[in-house]
Amino acid sequence: METLLSSVDELSAKKIFDAFSRAAKRSLGQNFLFDEKINRKIVSVAGDLTGKTITEIGPGPGGLTMEILRHPIKKMYVIEFDRHWSDVWRNLSRLFDGKLEVIEQDALKFDFGSIAPNVIISNLPYNISTQLLLKLLKEFDRYERLVLMFQKEVADRLYAVPSTKSYGRLSVLSQWKSRVEKAFDLEPGSFFPPPKVRSTVVKFTPYPRNQSFDNFNLFSDLLTAAFTHRRKNVVKSLSKFCIDAKQILQELGYGPNTRAEEISVENYTKFIHIFEAIYT
């Protein structure tokens, strides 16, 4: 144990996992990634990290953590809800010359603005990945890049295009706030323990802040109304949200039988601007 804690150059996630003997908690969505080549590939998606402040959510035994810390970063914060792993990283943090800080907290309740990261890189716990993304999306323009791993089914929704099965509220919100790019897929066997699903690494490049981003909650409510009943025409769905929905959709070139998944991100954005002009 003492050898492990004094030889940072030889540290690896597998060695940390074996040394501290802790099984993954399925209740916390823990699936650990030990393969250093894969972790290196994930971090490379984020581009040059020189001088950047990085945040990772749920480091566990630290496959991504160790890879990130090999770069000439300014600072790294790890947010870990599992007390066992937060204690492990507090113990190890002295090896990294003050670059690593451990925050033991539920990421869903954490104020990311308090640490102002440039880049977020995480294998998100799948049981809260959508909730975490929605939380981050509200202030996406704070970040330069985000590289996040999701269950493939969720990832497919993020970069889906109109008139496809996967296109929905999450697609529109993500693409409204950022350029969304699929990086690559991972098979269940890449993880320990293996999840029952494939995984996908996704890169987000947030768009510069503009005034429309202040309307995140309003836009989210609009999309919830639009996509709640996908098989109904969108006029009926949006009329409960806005009595002028039919008129606004006509101005955008959509007929009475249009469905929610047929409307582009650009036109949903135009809808909310017209809505605001009418009601404010």
N, C-alpha and C positions, 0 to 999 in steps of 0.2 A: 504493500500500500504506500509506504513512504517513497519507494522508487517511482511509483506512478505519479505521485504528487510533486516530484522534483524534476521530472524529465519531460518538459512540455513538448519537445520536438518529437517524442515518441508516443504522445497521447493519441488515442483514437476513440471513437464512440464505442466500439466493441470492447476495448480495454476498460473504459469507464463503466460500461454496463456490467461487465463481468466482475469488476472490482467492487462495485457497490450493490451487486446482487439484488436487482429489483425487477420484478415482472412488469410488463406493460399493463396499464389499467384500461380495459375496454370501455369502462364507464366514462373515461376522459378522452376517448377516441385516440388512444396512443398506439401508433404503429411506427416502429423505429426503423430508420434507414441507416445501415452500417456501411454500405458500399461507398468507398471514398471516391471512386470514379463518377458515380451518379451524383453524389453531393457536390463534387467539383463542377459537374455539368450544370446543375441547378444554379449554383452561385454565378457561373459564367454568364447566365442569361441576364443577370443584372448589370453587366458591363463593368466599367472601371469604377472601383470602390475607393480609390485613393482619396484620403481626407474626408470620407463620408461618415456620417453617424448612421448606424444600422440598428434596426430592431428585429428581433426574432421572437415569435410567439410559440411557446411550448417547445423548448429545446430538447427535453428528455435527456438522453445520454450524449447529445451534442454532435451528431454527424454534420449538420449544417453549421453549427456553432464553430466547430474546429476549423472548418474550411474557410468561413468568413474571417476568422481571426488570423488566418495566414496572409491576409491581404493588408496593405498599409492603410487601414482605416483610422479614423479619428477616435471613434468610440462605438461600443456595442452594448445595447441593452437587451437582456433576455427576460421575457415576461413568462413566468412559470407558476401555474396554479397548484401543481402537485408539490407539497412541502418537501417531500423526499428529494426531488430533483433540484429544487431551489436551494436546499441545504448543500447538496453536492456541488453546485456551481458557485456558491459562496465560498466553499472550501477551496475550489480550484481557481477562483478569480485572482488570487494573489500571484499567480504565475503569468499574468498577462499585462503587467506594468500599468495597472490602472485603467486599461482600455475596456474592461468588462465589468458591467454593473448588473446585478440581479434584482429583479422586481418580482416579489411573490404576490401575485394578485390575479383575479379573474380578468382576462383580457376584455371581456364584454363590458366590464365596469371601469376599465382603465382610461384615463385621459391621455391619449397619445400626444396631444399638443404639449403636455408638460415636459416631454423629452425631445420634441421636435426632430424626429428622425428624417434623414434624407431618403433613405431606402428601407423598405420592409421586405424581408426574405423569410418565408416560413412554410413548413409543411403543416398546414392548419389542421387542428383536430376536426375530423369530418363531422362530428356530431354538432358542432357549432360554426362550421365554416361559412354558411350562408348568413347567419346572424352577424358574424364578425365582418364579413365583407360589407354588409349594409351599414354597419357602424362606421367602417373606414370610408365608405363612399361619400358620406356626408361632408367630409373634409379632404377629399382625394387630392385637391389642388395643393395641399401642403407638401405633398411628397413628389420626389423626382421619378421614382420607379417603385413598383411593387412586383415581386416574384412570389407567387403563392401556389400551393399545391391543393387540389381539390379532388374529390371523387369525380371520375370522368363524366358521369351523368350531369353533375352540377356544372363542371367546366364547359360542357357542350352548350349549356344555356347562356354562358357569358358572351360568347362570340357568335351566337346564332344570328342568322339573317332573317328578314321578314318572310312570311309564308312558309315557314318550316315548323315542325312539331316542337322543337326546342326553344323557339323564339317566344319570349314572354317579358314579364316585368323586370326580371333581373338582367335580361339582355339589354333592354332599353336603358335602364339606370346605369349599367356598367359602361355602355358605349356612349352614352351622353356625357359621362365624366372623363372618359379616357380612350386611348387606343388600346384595344384588347387583342392580344396575340397568343395563340396556342404555341407553346414551346415544344413539348413532347409528352408522350404517354409513358407510364410505368406499369408493369405487370404486378399482380399481387405478390409474387415470389420475391420481389425486390425488398420487401419489408419483413420485419419481425415484430409481432406475429403477422402473417399474411392477412390483409383484409379480404373481404369477399368480393371486392370490386376493383376495377382498374382505376388508376389515378392519372391526373394530368397536371402538368406544370403550366401555369399561365402568367404571362407578363402584361402588366398594366403600365401604360405611360400616361399619366394624368394630363389633361389639357389645362392651359393657364386659367387662372380664376377669371370668371366673368360674372356679371350681376345675376344671370339666370340661376347660378348655382345656389343663390340664397333661397330659392324656392324648392329645395329638395323635398321637404315634407309634402308640399302641395303636389309636386310632380309625382311623388310616390303614391299619394292618394288617388290621383288621376289614373295611374297605371293599374292600381289595385282594382278600381272600378271597371277599367277596360277589360282586364284579363280574368276577372272572377268567373265569368261565364263565357268561356272561349268560343263555344258553339253558337252563341247568340250573336246577332249583328251588333256591332259596337255602338250604334246609335242608342239602342235600348239600354245598354250597360252604362253609357256615359250620361244619358239623360237624367239618371238619379244623382249624378255628380254635378251636372250643369244643364240647366233648362235650354240653353242655346246650343247644345252639342250638335244637333242636326245641321244648324246653320254654319257652325264653325267647320264641320267636316266637309260640307259642300264647298266652302271657300277654299279648302285644301284639295279639292278635286275628288273626294270620296263619295260614293253613292250610298243609298239607304241600306244596302245589304252587305256592306263592308264589315269584315271581322277584325278583331283587335290585332291579330298576328299579321295582317296585311298592311298595317301602317308603319312607316319607317321611323327610325329614331329622330330624324330631322323633322318629320311632320308632327310627331308627338311634341317635340320642342316648340314648334310653331303653334300648336294647339294651346299650349299653356300660356304662350305670350298673348294670343288673342283673348283667351279666357281672362287674363289679368287686365287687359285693356278694357274689357267690358265691365268687370266687377270691381275694379279699384279706381 
